Amino acid sequence: MRNFIAMGILLLATSAVRGDDAKKPCLNVGGTDEPGGSVTGVVKFTGEKPPVEPINGILGNAFCANCFPAGKPPMEEKFVFGKNGSEDILRNVLVYVSKGLEGKAFAAPKTPVVLDQVNCVYTPHVVGVMVGQTLEIRNSDATLHNVMTMPRKNKEFNEGMPVKGGKLEKVFAEPELKIDLRCFMHKWMVAWVHVLPHPFYAVTQDDGSFTIKGLPAGDYEITVLHETSRLQPLANNVKVTVKAGAASTVDFTYKKED
């Protein structure tokens, strides 16, 4: 009996560490390290915010509930707001070059983009990856996850990941935005993968900021995309002129759809 109690205490202690200290992979910072200009900015939010809800169902799974021993589920990441100074911002927005790179070819980065499964949640919630670049899907949980997706242009897959520390490597052959990855075992788990034909994109950070580096000098159109149509940008596209060695600033503002 004493051994059973000790094991239970150890499990709770381990779960507490997992819930509080688990490290999340960084969001995408886009572009290249080649000489060129950069585009930086902030995606802001104005007006009434939609409610941010706790993840429904996560505490109903024994393993996942042990990741949150205080009984408080994590919040959904469909809407993630924050602050940049005094201004409200929006996280998890894809910012990318939509015009100006026609006829140019770029090598896919050799460094994989990492998408992990931590405490029964995909993290990061949104990633960008270039055509031909490896998306490395990890399982950091000691439980079975099942990664599945049915893209419109790319090859679908449905693969179990039963072992903690397991990895899947996927490469997408066609550009495609808003590919949703889900877990058959845990219905609340969803991540969004944006596949771009070039490396000039980023996903907004905790302070709503983004940086796209190494752009050749020229005129471009920058576009933003959020996972849900319930939020809409005041302007979806912005034109910008990039000069070699210089930083251009572009800001966007989202609001809740009326």
Phi and psi in degrees as GROMACS dihedral restraints (atoms count N, CA, C in turn):
[ dihedral_restraints ]
;  ai    aj    ak    al  type     phi  dphi    fc
    3     4     5     6     1   -59.6    20    10
    4     5     6     7     1   -40.2    20    10
    6     7     8     9     1   -63.0    20    10
    7     8     9    10     1   -39.3    20    10
    9    10    11    12     1   -63.9    20    10
   10    11    12    13     1   -43.8    20    10
   12    13    14    15     1   -64.3    20    10
   13    14    15    16     1   -41.6    20    10
   15    16    17    18     1   -62.4    20    10
   16    17    18    19     1   -41.0    20    10
   18    19    20    21     1   -64.0    20    10
   19    20    21    22     1   -38.3    20    10
   21    22    23    24     1   -65.3    20    10
   22    23    24    25     1   -41.7    20    10
   24    25    26    27     1   -62.7    20    10
   25    26    27    28     1   -42.0    20    10
   27    28    29    30     1   -62.1    20    10
   28    29    30    31     1   -40.8    20    10
   30    31    32    33     1   -63.2    20    10
   31    32    33    34     1   -44.0    20    10
   33    34    35    36     1   -64.5    20    10
   34    35    36    37     1   -39.8    20    10
   36    37    38    39     1   -63.8    20    10
   37    38    39    40     1   -43.0    20    10
   39    40    41    42     1   -62.8    20    10
   40    41    42    43     1   -42.1    20    10
   42    43    44    45     1   -64.3    20    10
   43    44    45    46     1   -37.9    20    10
   45    46    47    48     1   -62.8    20    10
   46    47    48    49     1   -40.5    20    10
   48    49    50    51     1   -62.9    20    10
   49    50    51    52     1   -41.6    20    10
   51    52    53    54     1   -63.0    20    10
   52    53    54    55     1   -42.8    20    10
   54    55    56    57     1   -71.1    20    10
   55    56    57    58     1   -34.7    20    10
   57    58    59    60     1   -92.8    20    10
   58    59    60    61     1   -35.4    20    10
   60    61    62    63     1  -115.3    20    10
   61    62    63    64     1    -0.4    20    10
   63    64    65    66     1   -59.2    20    10
   64    65    66    67     1   131.0    20    10
   66    67    68    69     1   -87.9    20    10
   67    68    69    70     1   134.3    20    10
   69    70    71    72     1   -98.1    20    10
   70    71    72    73     1   141.2    20    10
   72    73    74    75     1   -61.0    20    10
   73    74    75    76     1   149.7    20    10
   75    76    77    78     1   -67.6    20    10
   76    77    78    79     1   150.1    20    10
   78    79    80    81     1   -70.7    20    10
   79    80    81    82     1   162.0    20    10
   81    82    83    84     1   -65.2    20    10
   82    83    84    85     1   130.9    20    10
   84    85    86    87     1  -110.9    20    10
   85    86    87    88     1   117.9    20    10
   87    88    89    90     1   -94.5    20    10
   88    89    90    91     1   173.8    20    10
   90    91    92    93     1    99.7    20    10
   91    92    93    94     1  -160.8    20    10
   93    94    95    96     1  -131.4    20    10
   94    95    96    97     1   171.7    20    10
   96    97    98    99     1   -93.7    20    10
   97    98    99   100     1     8.9    20    10
   99   100   101   102     1   -71.0    20    10
  100   101   102   103     1   154.9    20    10
  102   103   104   105     1   -59.6    20    10
  103   104   105   106     1   143.7    20    10
  105   106   107   108     1   163.2    20    10
  106   107   108   109     1  -166.4    20    10
  108   109   110   111     1  -100.6    20    10
  109   110   111   112     1   178.7    20    10
  111   112   113   114     1  -137.2    20    10
  112   113   114   115     1   158.8    20    10
  114   115   116   117     1  -122.8    20    10
  115   116   117   118     1   124.2    20    10
  117   118   119   120     1  -127.1    20    10
  118   119   120   121     1   163.4    20    10
  120   121   122   123     1   172.4    20    10
  121   122   123   124     1  -169.9    20    10
  123   124   125   126     1  -136.1    20    10
  124   125   126   127     1   139.5    20    10
  126   127   128   129     1   -98.7    20    10
  127   128   129   130     1   112.8    20    10
  129   130   131   132     1   -97.1    20    10
  130   131   132   133     1   170.8    20    10
  132   133   134   135     1  -135.6    20    10
  133   134   135   136     1   139.4    20    10
  135   136   137   138     1  -130.9    20    10
  136   137   138   139     1   150.2    20    10
  138   139   140   141     1    87.1    20    10
  139   140   141   142     1  -164.1    20    10
  141   142   143   144     1   -69.4    20    10
  142   143   144   145     1   133.6    20    10
  144   145   146   147     1   -92.9    20    10
  145   146   147   148     1   140.6    20    10
  147   148   149   150     1   -68.3    20    10
  148   149   150   151     1   153.4    20    10
  150   151   152   153     1   -66.4    20    10
  151   152   153   154     1   142.6    20    10
  153   154   155   156     1  -101.0    20    10
  154   155   156   157     1   120.1    20    10
  156   157   158   159     1  -105.9    20    10
  157   158   159   160     1   152.6    20    10
  159   160   161   162     1   -67.8    20    10
  160   161   162   163     1   154.4    20    10
  162   163   164   165     1   -66.1    20    10
  163   164   165   166     1   121.4    20    10
  165   166   167   168     1   -80.8    20    10
  166   167   168   169     1   127.4    20    10
  168   169   170   171     1    97.6    20    10
  169   170   171   172     1   -14.6    20    10
  171   172   173   174     1   -66.7    20    10
  172   173   174   175     1   -31.8    20    10
  174   175   176   177     1   -81.4    20    10
  175   176   177   178     1    -5.9    20    10
  177   178   179   180     1   -82.9    20    10
  178   179   180   181     1    -7.6    20    10
  180   181   182   183     1  -101.2    20    10
  181   182   183   184     1   129.4    20    10
  183   184   185   186     1   -59.6    20    10
  184   185   186   187     1   -47.6    20    10
  186   187   188   189     1   -63.9    20    10
  187   188   189   190     1   -48.0    20    10
  189   190   191   192     1   -64.7    20    10
  190   191   192   193     1   -37.7    20    10
  192   193   194   195     1   -62.1    20    10
  193   194   195   196     1   -35.0    20    10
  195   196   197   198     1   -68.1    20    10
  196   197   198   199     1   -16.4    20    10
  198   199   200   201     1   -74.9    20    10
  199   200   201   202     1   -14.7    20    10
  201   202   203   204     1  -132.0    20    10
  202   203   204   205     1    72.9    20    10
  204   205   206   207     1   -63.2    20    10
  205   206   207   208     1   -20.1    20    10
  207   208   209   210     1   -77.7    20    10
  208   209   210   211     1    -4.6    20    10
  210   211   212   213     1    78.1    20    10
  211   212   213   214     1    14.6    20    10
  213   214   215   216     1  -107.8    20    10
  214   215   216   217     1   111.3    20    10
  216   217   218   219     1   -71.6    20    10
  217   218   219   220     1   154.7    20    10
  219   220   221   222     1   -69.5    20    10
  220   221   222   223     1   163.8    20    10
  222   223   224   225     1   -88.3    20    10
  223   224   225   226     1   150.1    20    10
  225   226   227   228     1   -60.7    20    10
  226   227   228   229     1   152.6    20    10
  228   229   230   231     1  -109.6    20    10
  229   230   231   232     1    15.2    20    10
  231   232   233   234     1   -62.5    20    10
  232   233   234   235     1   -40.9    20    10
  234   235   236   237     1  -123.1    20    10
  235   236   237   238     1   112.4    20    10
  237   238   239   240     1  -124.9    20    10
  238   239   240   241     1   109.6    20    10
  240   241   242   243     1  -104.8    20    10
  241   242   243   244     1   166.0    20    10
  243   244   245   246     1  -167.1    20    10
  244   245   246   247     1  -160.4    20    10
  246   247   248   249     1  -132.0    20    10
  247   248   249   250     1   144.4    20    10
  249   250   251   252     1  -128.7    20    10
  250   251   252   253     1    96.2    20    10
  252   253   254   255     1    68.7    20    10
  253   254   255   256     1  -123.9    20    10
  255   256   257   258     1   -95.7    20    10
  256   257   258   259     1    -1.4    20    10
  258   259   260   261     1   -97.6    20    10
  259   260   261   262     1   142.3    20    10
  261   262   263   264     1   -74.8    20    10
  262   263   264   265     1   143.9    20    10
  264   265   266   267     1  -133.1    20    10
  265   266   267   268     1   171.1    20    10
  267   268   269   270     1  -127.3    20    10
  268   269   270   271     1   126.6    20    10
  270   271   272   273     1   -93.2    20    10
  271   272   273   274     1   167.4    20    10
  273   274   275   276     1    66.8    20    10
  274   275   276   277     1    29.7    20    10
  276   277   278   279     1   -98.8    20    10
  277   278   279   280     1   129.9    20    10
  279   280   281   282     1   -78.3    20    10
  280   281   282   283     1   130.0    20    10
  282   283   284   285     1  -121.3    20    10
  283   284   285   286     1   124.8    20    10
  285   286   287   288     1  -149.1    20    10
  286   287   288   289     1   158.2    20    10
  288   289   290   291     1   -78.5    20    10
  289   290   291   292     1   118.2    20    10
  291   292   293   294     1  -102.5    20    10
  292   293   294   295     1   -20.6    20    10
  294   295   296   297     1  -145.3    20    10
  295   296   297   298     1   148.9    20    10
  297   298   299   300     1   116.3    20    10
  298   299   300   301     1    -9.5    20    10
  300   301   302   303     1  -110.9    20    10
  301   302   303   304     1    10.9    20    10
  303   304   305   306     1   -58.9    20    10
  304   305   306   307     1   135.2    20    10
  306   307   308   309     1    84.4    20    10
  307   308   309   310     1    -6.0    20    10
  309   310   311   312     1   -99.5    20    10
  310   311   312   313     1   143.2    20    10
  312   313   314   315     1  -118.6    20    10
  313   314   315   316     1   142.1    20    10
  315   316   317   318     1  -133.9    20    10
  316   317   318   319     1   141.4    20    10
  318   319   320   321     1   -73.3    20    10
  319   320   321   322     1   141.5    20    10
  321   322   323   324     1   -68.0    20    10
  322   323   324   325     1   137.0    20    10
  324   325   326   327     1   -57.8    20    10
  325   326   327   328     1   142.9    20    10
  327   328   329   330     1   -81.3    20    10
  328   329   330   331     1   -22.0    20    10
  330   331   332   333     1   -77.0    20    10
  331   332   333   334     1   126.9    20    10
  333   334   335   336     1   -68.0    20    10
  334   335   336   337     1   153.8    20    10
  336   337   338   339     1   -90.2    20    10
  337   338   339   340     1   129.1    20    10
  339   340   341   342     1  -100.2    20    10
  340   341   342   343     1   129.0    20    10
  342   343   344   345     1  -124.3    20    10
  343   344   345   346     1   115.8    20    10
  345   346   347   348     1  -108.0    20    10
  346   347   348   349     1   161.6    20    10
  348   349   350   351     1  -116.8    20    10
  349   350   351   352     1   107.8    20    10
  351   352   353   354     1  -128.5    20    10
  352   353   354   355     1   124.3    20    10
  354   355   356   357     1    55.3    20    10
  355   356   357   358     1    39.0    20    10
  357   358   359   360     1    65.6    20    10
  358   359   360   361     1    29.7    20    10
  360   361   362   363     1  -138.8    20    10
  361   362   363   364     1   137.5    20    10
  363   364   365   366     1   -70.2    20    10
  364   365   366   367     1   137.5    20    10
  366   367   368   369     1  -147.3    20    10
  367   368   369   370     1   128.5    20    10
  369   370   371   372     1   -67.8    20    10
  370   371   372   373     1   164.7    20    10
  372   373   374   375     1   -72.3    20    10
  373   374   375   376     1   -29.6    20    10
  375   376   377   378     1  -133.6    20    10
  376   377   378   379     1   132.7    20    10
  378   379   380   381     1  -135.7    20    10
  379   380   381   382     1   153.9    20    10
  381   382   383   384     1  -111.9    20    10
  382   383   384   385     1   148.4    20    10
  384   385   386   387     1  -146.7    20    10
  385   386   387   388     1   146.5    20    10
  387   388   389   390     1   -89.4    20    10
  388   389   390   391     1   149.7    20    10
  390   391   392   393     1   -50.4    20    10
  391   392   393   394     1   128.2    20    10
  393   394   395   396     1    89.1    20    10
  394   395   396   397     1    -9.4    20    10
  396   397   398   399     1   -89.4    20    10
  397   398   399   400     1   148.2    20    10
  399   400   401   402     1   -80.7    20    10
  400   401   402   403     1   130.3    20    10
  402   403   404   405     1   -98.1    20    10
  403   404   405   406     1   115.4    20    10
  405   406   407   408     1   -98.9    20    10
  406   407   408   409     1   111.9    20    10
  408   409   410   411     1   -98.3    20    10
  409   410   411   412     1   122.9    20    10
  411   412   413   414     1  -112.6    20    10
  412   413   414   415     1   155.5    20    10
  414   415   416   417     1  -119.8    20    10
  415   416   417   418     1   105.6    20    10
  417   418   419   420     1   -95.4    20    10
  418   419   420   421     1     6.9    20    10
  420   421   422   423     1  -102.9    20    10
  421   422   423   424     1   145.0    20    10
  423   424   425   426     1   -87.4    20    10
  424   425   426   427     1    52.2    20    10
  426   427   428   429     1  -152.1    20    10
  427   428   429   430     1   163.9    20    10
  429   430   431   432     1   -76.1    20    10
  430   431   432   433     1   125.5    20    10
  432   433   434   435     1  -115.5    20    10
  433   434   435   436     1   156.3    20    10
  435   436   437   438     1  -133.2    20    10
  436   437   438   439     1   111.9    20    10
  438   439   440   441     1   -93.6    20    10
  439   440   441   442     1   123.0    20    10
  441   442   443   444     1  -139.9    20    10
  442   443   444   445     1   146.8    20    10
  444   445   446   447     1  -158.5    20    10
  445   446   447   448     1   152.5    20    10
  447   448   449   450     1  -131.2    20    10
  448   449   450   451     1    75.8    20    10
  450   451   452   453     1   -64.3    20    10
  451   452   453   454     1   163.8    20    10
  453   454   455   456     1   -81.7    20    10
  454   455   456   457     1   -36.8    20    10
  456   457   458   459     1  -111.5    20    10
  457   458   459   460     1   -24.7    20    10
  459   460   461   462     1  -104.2    20    10
  460   461   462   463     1   170.8    20    10
  462   463   464   465     1   -72.7    20    10
  463   464   465   466     1   131.5    20    10
  465   466   467   468     1   -76.6    20    10
  466   467   468   469     1   158.8    20    10
  468   469   470   471     1  -151.5    20    10
  469   470   471   472     1   158.0    20    10
  471   472   473   474     1  -152.7    20    10
  472   473   474   475     1    97.9    20    10
  474   475   476   477     1  -133.4    20    10
  475   476   477   478     1   135.6    20    10
  477   478   479   480     1   -79.7    20    10
  478   479   480   481     1   147.8    20    10
  480   481   482   483     1  -129.9    20    10
  481   482   483   484     1    84.5    20    10
  483   484   485   486     1   -83.9    20    10
  484   485   486   487     1   -12.2    20    10
  486   487   488   489     1  -114.0    20    10
  487   488   489   490     1   132.5    20    10
  489   490   491   492     1   -61.5    20    10
  490   491   492   493     1   132.7    20    10
  492   493   494   495     1    90.3    20    10
  493   494   495   496     1    -0.4    20    10
  495   496   497   498     1   -70.5    20    10
  496   497   498   499     1   154.9    20    10
  498   499   500   501     1  -136.6    20    10
  499   500   501   502     1   144.5    20    10
  501   502   503   504     1  -120.3    20    10
  502   503   504   505     1   142.4    20    10
  504   505   506   507     1  -118.3    20    10
  505   506   507   508     1   124.6    20    10
  507   508   509   510     1  -127.2    20    10
  508   509   510   511     1   140.6    20    10
  510   511   512   513     1  -126.3    20    10
  511   512   513   514     1   130.3    20    10
  513   514   515   516     1   -98.2    20    10
  514   515   516   517     1   136.5    20    10
  516   517   518   519     1   -93.2    20    10
  517   518   519   520     1   -19.0    20    10
  519   520   521   522     1  -129.8    20    10
  520   521   522   523     1   145.1    20    10
  522   523   524   525     1   -61.9    20    10
  523   524   525   526     1   138.2    20    10
  525   526   527   528     1  -165.4    20    10
  526   527   528   529     1   125.0    20    10
  528   529   530   531     1   -93.5    20    10
  529   530   531   532     1   152.1    20    10
  531   532   533   534     1    60.2    20    10
  532   533   534   535     1    53.6    20    10
  534   535   536   537     1   -85.0    20    10
  535   536   537   538     1   123.0    20    10
  537   538   539   540     1   -98.1    20    10
  538   539   540   541     1   126.4    20    10
  540   541   542   543     1  -101.2    20    10
  541   542   543   544     1   134.0    20    10
  543   544   545   546     1  -132.6    20    10
  544   545   546   547     1   164.8    20    10
  546   547   548   549     1  -113.8    20    10
  547   548   549   550     1   119.8    20    10
  549   550   551   552     1   -63.7    20    10
  550   551   552   553     1   -28.8    20    10
  552   553   554   555     1   -79.8    20    10
  553   554   555   556     1   -25.0    20    10
  555   556   557   558     1  -134.4    20    10
  556   557   558   559     1    99.5    20    10
  558   559   560   561     1   -64.0    20    10
  559   560   561   562     1   -21.5    20    10
  561   562   563   564     1   -80.5    20    10
  562   563   564   565     1   -12.9    20    10
  564   565   566   567     1   -79.6    20    10
  565   566   567   568     1   121.3    20    10
  567   568   569   570     1  -148.0    20    10
  568   569   570   571     1   139.9    20    10
  570   571   572   573     1  -134.0    20    10
  571   572   573   574     1   154.8    20    10
  573   574   575   576     1  -114.9    20    10
  574   575   576   577     1   129.9    20    10
  576   577   578   579     1  -117.2    20    10
  577   578   579   580     1   125.2    20    10
  579   580   581   582     1  -108.2    20    10
  580   581   582   583     1   121.7    20    10
  582   583   584   585     1  -102.9    20    10
  583   584   585   586     1   119.4    20    10
  585   586   587   588     1  -109.6    20    10
  586   587   588   589     1   153.9    20    10
  588   589   590   591     1   -83.4    20    10
  589   590   591   592     1     0.9    20    10
  591   592   593   594     1  -150.4    20    10
  592   593   594   595     1   170.6    20    10
  594   595   596   597     1   -92.2    20    10
  595   596   597   598     1    10.3    20    10
  597   598   599   600     1   -97.4    20    10
  598   599   600   601     1    79.4    20    10
  600   601   602   603     1  -155.6    20    10
  601   602   603   604     1   167.0    20    10
  603   604   605   606     1  -156.6    20    10
  604   605   606   607     1   164.9    20    10
  606   607   608   609     1  -119.4    20    10
  607   608   609   610     1   132.6    20    10
  609   610   611   612     1   -63.2    20    10
  610   611   612   613     1   143.9    20    10
  612   613   614   615     1   -90.4    20    10
  613   614   615   616     1  -170.3    20    10
  615   616   617   618     1   -59.8    20    10
  616   617   618   619     1   -29.5    20    10
  618   619   620   621     1   -98.9    20    10
  619   620   621   622     1    13.7    20    10
  621   622   623   624     1    78.8    20    10
  622   623   624   625     1     2.6    20    10
  624   625   626   627     1   -85.1    20    10
  625   626   627   628     1   160.0    20    10
  627   628   629   630     1  -147.3    20    10
  628   629   630   631     1   156.0    20    10
  630   631   632   633     1  -142.8    20    10
  631   632   633   634     1   129.7    20    10
  633   634   635   636     1  -120.4    20    10
  634   635   636   637     1   115.6    20    10
  636   637   638   639     1  -106.5    20    10
  637   638   639   640     1   161.4    20    10
  639   640   641   642     1    72.6    20    10
  640   641   642   643     1    23.6    20    10
  642   643   644   645     1   -74.9    20    10
  643   644   645   646     1   132.8    20    10
  645   646   647   648     1   -60.2    20    10
  646   647   648   649     1   147.6    20    10
  648   649   650   651     1   -57.4    20    10
  649   650   651   652     1   138.2    20    10
  651   652   653   654     1   160.1    20    10
  652   653   654   655     1  -176.8    20    10
  654   655   656   657     1  -101.3    20    10
  655   656   657   658     1   133.9    20    10
  657   658   659   660     1  -136.2    20    10
  658   659   660   661     1   161.4    20    10
  660   661   662   663     1  -114.1    20    10
  661   662   663   664     1   128.7    20    10
  663   664   665   666     1  -108.4    20    10
  664   665   666   667     1   134.4    20    10
  666   667   668   669     1  -126.9    20    10
  667   668   669   670     1   149.8    20    10
  669   670   671   672     1  -118.6    20    10
  670   671   672   673     1   153.2    20    10
  672   673   674   675     1  -148.8    20    10
  673   674   675   676     1   126.6    20    10
  675   676   677   678     1  -111.8    20    10
  676   677   678   679     1   156.7    20    10
  678   679   680   681     1   -65.7    20    10
  679   680   681   682     1   -27.5    20    10
  681   682   683   684     1  -118.4    20    10
  682   683   684   685     1   143.9    20    10
  684   685   686   687     1   -77.2    20    10
  685   686   687   688     1    -4.4    20    10
  687   688   689   690     1   -68.4    20    10
  688   689   690   691     1   -19.5    20    10
  690   691   692   693     1  -114.6    20    10
  691   692   693   694     1   135.2    20    10
  693   694   695   696     1  -133.4    20    10
  694   695   696   697     1   140.9    20    10
  696   697   698   699     1   -76.6    20    10
  697   698   699   700     1   148.1    20    10
  699   700   701   702     1   -63.5    20    10
  700   701   702   703     1   -36.4    20    10
  702   703   704   705     1  -135.0    20    10
  703   704   705   706     1   123.1    20    10
  705   706   707   708     1   -79.6    20    10
  706   707   708   709     1   -30.0    20    10
  708   709   710   711     1  -126.9    20    10
  709   710   711   712     1   142.0    20    10
  711   712   713   714     1  -134.5    20    10
  712   713   714   715     1   134.9    20    10
  714   715   716   717     1   -88.3    20    10
  715   716   717   718     1   143.2    20    10
  717   718   719   720     1  -147.8    20    10
  718   719   720   721     1   144.5    20    10
  720   721   722   723     1  -104.7    20    10
  721   722   723   724     1   124.5    20    10
  723   724   725   726     1  -104.5    20    10
  724   725   726   727     1   130.6    20    10
  726   727   728   729     1  -111.7    20    10
  727   728   729   730     1   146.5    20    10
  729   730   731   732     1   -57.5    20    10
  730   731   732   733     1   131.0    20    10
  732   733   734   735     1    74.6    20    10
  733   734   735   736     1     5.5    20    10
  735   736   737   738     1  -119.2    20    10
  736   737   738   739     1   156.7    20    10
  738   739   740   741     1  -106.6    20    10
  739   740   741   742     1   128.1    20    10
  741   742   743   744     1  -104.5    20    10
  742   743   744   745     1   143.0    20    10
  744   745   746   747     1  -110.7    20    10
  745   746   747   748     1   131.3    20    10
  747   748   749   750     1  -136.1    20    10
  748   749   750   751     1   125.1    20    10
  750   751   752   753     1  -113.5    20    10
  751   752   753   754     1   150.6    20    10
  753   754   755   756     1  -127.1    20    10
  754   755   756   757     1   156.3    20    10
  756   757   758   759     1  -134.1    20    10
  757   758   759   760     1   128.0    20    10
  759   760   761   762     1  -102.1    20    10
  760   761   762   763     1   158.3    20    10
  762   763   764   765     1  -145.7    20    10
  763   764   765   766     1   166.0    20    10
  765   766   767   768     1   -75.3    20    10
  766   767   768   769     1   136.4    20    10
  768   769   770   771     1   -65.7    20    10
  769   770   771   772     1   134.9    20    10
